[in-house]
């Protein structure tokens, strides 16, 4: 299940997440730039968010925790991609 969700995230977004360490730098509030990026990725590629979720601290914390859970899968996908590109 986690791998399936992680694979929905395109290369460019996955690379941004990993290179900027956005998941661990993010603070679950709507003014943090890393969290804004993660919310945009979630909204675009994983699950369309309701507008009120962008102002809901509990919703942001849940999405942030989802990304923490995805971190290992994102790293694994990136490793696979690099091996295929050799």
C-alpha positions as a printed NumPy array, in Angstrom:
array([[  0.   ,   0.   ,   0.   ],
       [  2.727,   2.492,   0.948],
       [  4.739,   1.62 ,  -2.182],
       [  1.641,   2.167,  -4.326],
       [  1.08 ,   5.616,  -2.85 ],
       [  4.78 ,   6.515,  -3.137],
       [  4.809,   5.527,  -6.817],
       [  2.07 ,   8.087,  -7.539],
       [  4.583,  10.847,  -6.829],
       [  6.44 ,  11.774, -10.039],
       [ 10.226,  11.891, -10.289],
       [ 10.528,  15.677, -10.066],
       [  8.448,  15.892,  -6.875],
       [ 10.171,  12.868,  -5.314],
       [ 13.595,  14.35 ,  -6.019],
       [ 12.526,  17.678,  -4.486],
       [ 11.283,  15.896,  -1.355],
       [ 14.501,  13.918,  -0.947],
       [ 17.017,  16.604,  -1.94 ],
       [ 15.489,  19.278,   0.281],
       [ 14.758,  16.817,   3.114],
       [ 11.305,  18.422,   3.069],
       [  9.619,  15.736,   5.152],
       [ 11.858,  16.244,   8.153],
       [ 12.164,  20.003,   7.759],
       [  8.412,  20.509,   7.452],
       [  6.388,  21.881,  10.322],
       [  2.698,  21.041,  10.084],
       [  1.348,  24.553,   9.573],
       [  0.179,  26.435,   6.51 ],
       [  3.007,  28.993,   6.564],
       [  5.928,  26.553,   6.453],
       [  7.34 ,  26.38 ,   2.887],
       [  8.25 ,  22.688,   3.113],
       [  4.771,  21.81 ,   4.383],
       [  3.208,  23.888,   1.6  ],
       [  5.202,  21.853,  -0.91 ],
       [  4.18 ,  18.551,   0.656],
       [  0.527,  19.639,   0.74 ],
       [  0.694,  20.599,  -2.94 ],
       [  2.195,  17.209,  -3.829],
       [ -0.419,  15.364,  -1.761],
       [ -3.23 ,  17.415,  -3.294],
       [ -1.961,  16.986,  -6.864],
       [ -0.821,  13.371,  -6.949],
       [ -2.223,  11.447,  -3.973],
       [ -5.588,  12.736,  -2.817],
       [ -7.376,  15.959,  -3.676],
       [ -7.696,  18.067,  -0.538],
       [-10.694,  20.072,   0.511],
       [ -9.833,  23.77 ,   0.88 ],
       [-10.484,  23.654,   4.625],
       [ -7.785,  20.971,   5.007],
       [ -5.173,  23.596,   4.121],
       [ -6.127,  25.454,   7.323],
       [ -6.698,  22.418,   9.551],
       [ -3.705,  21.747,  11.812],
       [ -4.835,  18.169,  12.502],
       [ -5.188,  17.522,   8.738],
       [ -1.717,  18.896,   8.061],
       [ -0.238,  16.802,  10.867],
       [ -1.9  ,  13.689,   9.395],
       [ -0.534,  14.415,   5.913],
       [  2.899,  15.149,   7.369],
       [  2.834,  11.8  ,   9.195],
       [  1.802,  10.107,   5.951],
       [  4.901,  11.553,   4.272],
       [  7.082,  10.369,   7.163],
       [  5.652,   6.893,   6.535],
       [  6.416,   7.252,   2.793],
       [ 10.041,   8.373,   3.266],
       [ 11.633,   4.891,   3.057],
       [  9.587,   3.985,  -0.01 ],
       [ 10.552,   7.243,  -1.734],
       [ 14.223,   6.509,  -1.071],
       [ 13.823,   2.968,  -2.395],
       [ 12.093,   4.189,  -5.57 ],
       [ 14.863,   6.729,  -6.136],
       [ 17.523,   4.028,  -5.726],
       [ 15.704,   1.822,  -8.244],
       [ 15.458,   4.745, -10.67 ],
       [ 19.197,   5.451, -10.4  ],
       [ 20.031,   1.774, -10.976],
       [ 17.841,   1.689, -14.079],
       [ 19.492,   4.861, -15.386],
       [ 23.007,   3.334, -15.219]])
